[in-house]
Amino acid sequence: VATWLPGSVPIGQPLPNVTTHVLDPRQELVSVGVPGELWIGGAGVAKGYLNRDDLTRERFTTVRGERLYRTGDRVRRLPTGDLEFQGRLDQQVKVRGHRVELGEIESVLIRNQSVRQAAVALHDDALVAHVVINSSTPIDDTALVAHLAAELPDYMIPSAWVRHDALPLNANGKVDRAALPAPERHDEAVGDTAPRTEGEQKLAALWAEVLKKDDIGIHDNFFALGGHSLLAIRLLGRIAKTFGRRLTLRALFEHPTVASLAPILTDEATV
């Protein structure tokens, strides 16, 4: 019985006269069940790209005497012989030493009923989520972070969010990732964002220390300011020493602003 991984797509077996090979970066065959890159051979393989010698050399290679086309698709072969598509290799990035499949984050986002379109990109070594939200089911960024945190490890949680009316598309109708804008910092509060209570003052000071930023507003999102899992753990350690309370990383994901986190740490109330 084949077991499909979350976010994967079954693509079956090759057509007659077509060969498929799942290879590692050294162009060696990988074992059944191990992910690798899909290479295609057989009667239908072209000679190359017209007037694109550079692309031909990149995509067409003779491996063990057979001319193959490298697809750039990440797949694994199941014991049944079926292939399972797991995403594009060109959508894999390194984030703080972890290999991240951008398509996996996007597929989890799309499963939220409030998200109509989603694209995740790497900008300045940080993950940025670009989303189109259904007008009938609005949702804030904090809820989207909590949605991802329920299924993904913390290093796969975007640190910034950009909302669009529609994602930019290229001539092929696919998301034009090169056209996705860099995130901008926006204060969520209207009016004064300075700390209002002693607890907020202490918490804002800890944020400024960990993030190495001045003028922390009580509605600024920790992750939008450049916070990531390592800085979050450092912040949680300082919170434990200052407030005598140990919080989980999930608590910070769910309450990523000074205004939302301070009431959990203190009995202070604001008007």
Disulfide bonds with the S-S distance in Angstrom:
none
